[in-house]
């Protein structure tokens, strides 16, 4: 987000657009909205994306998960460059969130949660198991997409493949699920609720909003206390978006 515009990804048209929320006017911001590809360079005229999925701001720089190019891209000084790219590194990156120590967390369509160190561009897969039994490292996700930090070491992750909202504690290597995992739209407590293809997650004030197929669901943060009190004592940070843990900064 800049002073007067929001920057959004246009997945199907393979580009980024600027949106003026007051006038509703949109304009191309980066890439070509009529062509998919992979190229670094000037925002307009040179850079190409293929299925950009998520945008996040960190330390005055925009970062993009470029899904079909298996890449994380960076926008700064009017140019696009590639942080890391390759089918062997991770496949089909989607969600993106940052901590304040130059670490990015990335979900992928291939059932993974990854950590990317921006300083040395090293990638670590945090989930490498076959189930979901309480241990983050032993977990296998379905189709994780949205993620955001609930607190300094606790991530909320939407898993469209298993119809869960997940709580992952990076510090303590634990993971828990919210809702039953049975696809549906039933409201109720965090153990009896149902989700239908949850894709995005957003924290506003003291509520968690989950975007799913045909609806937006709301969950009070207070309802999650029993899952995180024993592993995380810091209070949730209200008003943060699904991209970053700290306040958005414009490049």
N, C-alpha and C positions, 0 to 999 in steps of 0.2 A: 504494500500500500504506500502510495505517495501522498503528498499534501491534498491533492484534489482528485486522485484517481486510485482505483484498485486494479491490480494486475491479476488476471485470471488465466487459467490454462483452458485451451479449447482442444480437447482430446481428439475429437473426430476430424478436426481441420488441421491438426498438427502445428499449432502455433500458440502464441500468447497474445492476449488482447488487453488493452487498457479500457476501463469502464469508469465513466464519470457518474457517481451515484446520485448526483443532483439533477443532471440532465438526462441520464440514461444513454448518452452517446458512447459508442464503442469505437475503437480504432486499433489497427494492428500495432503490436508492441515488439514482437520478436518472432522470427521465423517467417515462413510463407504459408498463408492460410489456404493455399490451393495445392500444396506440394509437400509430401513426406520425404524425409531424407536424413542424412547425418552430415553436418558440416558446422565447424566453428566459424567465427567471424563477426562482422557487424550485425547488430540486432536485426536490421532490415536490409535485405538484399543479399546477404551471405549466409547467415545462420539457418540451419534446417533442423527440425525436430521430427520425431515419428511417435505419435501418441503420448505427448507430455501429460503427466497425470497429476502431479502435485507441485506446488510452489511454496517455499518457505524463506523467510528472511532471517539472516544471522550475521551479526557484525557488519551491518551496512551493505550486505551482499544478498542477492536473490539466488536461491538454489532450486533446481528443477529435477524431478525424477522423470527421465525420458524413457518411458516404459518399453517401447518397441525397439529402442536402440540399446537396451540393457545398460543405461548410463545415468550418471548424475552430472548435470551440467551447471555452470555458474554464469551469472549475468553481472558484469561489473564494467564500469567505464565505457558503456555503450557497446560492449562486445559479449559474445557467448564463447565460453571455453569449456572443455570437458575435464571434470575432476577425475573420474574413473569410468571405464567402459569395457565391457567384455562379457560374452555369454558364459565364460568360465568363472567369472567373479560372482555375479548374481544374475538371475533371469527375471525380467519383467518387474522392475522396481515400481512401487506405487506410493505408499505412505512415506512421509519424511518429517522428522522432528529433531530438534537440537537441544543439547544441554549447553551449559555455559563454559565447558572445558574442551571445545573444539571436537566434540563427538556428535556424530549424526546417527540417528536410528532409522532404519529403512525396512519397510515390509515389502514382500515380493509376492507375485501371483503363484510362485512355486513353493508356497508353504513355509516361508522363512522369515525370521527377524534377524537383521544384520546390524552390526555396529561399524561405522566408517570413521576412522581417525583422519581428520582433515590435515593434520600436521605432516603425517608421513604417508597418507593415502592407503593405509592398511585396512583390510576388511576382515571382520570376524563374524562368523555365523553363531548366533546365540541359541538357536533352536536346532537340535539335530537328532531328536528322538522319533518315536513312532506313536506317541499318545499324548495325553494331557492329564498327568497324575500329580500335579503339584510342583514339579521341578521344571523351571524354565528351560534349562539345557536339555532335558529329556523330552520336551514337548515337540509335537508336530502340529503346526497350524493347518487350517484348511485353505482359505483364500483370504489372508489378512490384507486389509486395505488402509483404513483410517487409523491414525494414532496421534495421541497427544499426551503431554505430561500432566498427571494429576498432582504430583509433587516432585521433589528433586530427583527421586530415583524410581518413581512409580509411573508406569506407562498404562494408558488405556488403549486397547487395540480392538478394532472391529474385525470379526472373522465371518465373512459372508459364506464361507464354505460350511461352517458348523453352526451358524446362527447364534453366535455368542458375542458378548462384550467381555473382553479379557482384561484382567488386571495383572500386569507383569512387574515384579520388583527386580530391577537390575542388580541392585546391591546384594540382595539376599537370595537371588536365583530361584524365585518362586513365581508361580502363575496360578490364577484362580479364574473361574468362569462366572459370569452373570447371566441369568436366564437359563432355561432348561436345555437349550440346544435343539428343541423340537420346533420346526419352522411354523410360525404363526404370528398372530397379532394380539394375543391375550395380554392385558395389563395385569399388574399385581406386584407382589413382592419380588425381590431380586432373585429368589430361588424358584419362583413359579412363573415368572414372566416369559413371554415368547418374542422372538425377533424374526424378521423375514428379510434375508439378504442385507444385513447391516454393512454399509460401506463407509460412512464417515462419522466422526465424533468431534464434538465441540464443547468446550466448557465456557459458560457464561454465568458470572456471579457464583451462586452455589448450586448450579444445576449442570448436569451432563445431558447434552442433546445428541441423539444418535439418528443419523439419516439412514433410512432403509427403503426398501421397495415400496413406493407409494405413500410414505408417511415419515414424520419426524417424531421420535419418541423422547420423552423427558424422564430423567432419573435424578432425584436429589442427591447431592454429594454426601449428605449426612448418612444416607443408606449404605454407603460403602465403608463406613468406619470399622465395622467388624472384620472386614477383609484386610485392612491396611494398618490398623493401630499397632499390631504386634510387630510390624516390620518398618513402619514409617511414622515418625512422630511429628514431622513438619506439617503445617496446615496447607491445604490446597491453595493455589494461586488463582483467584477469580479473574474472569474476563480475558483469558488467553484463548487464542484460536487454535485450530487443530494442526497448525504448522510448527509452532515454536513454544517453548516454555517461558521465555522472557519476552518483554514487549517488542512488538514489531518495529523495525527500523527501516527507513527507506534508503536505497542506494543513491 
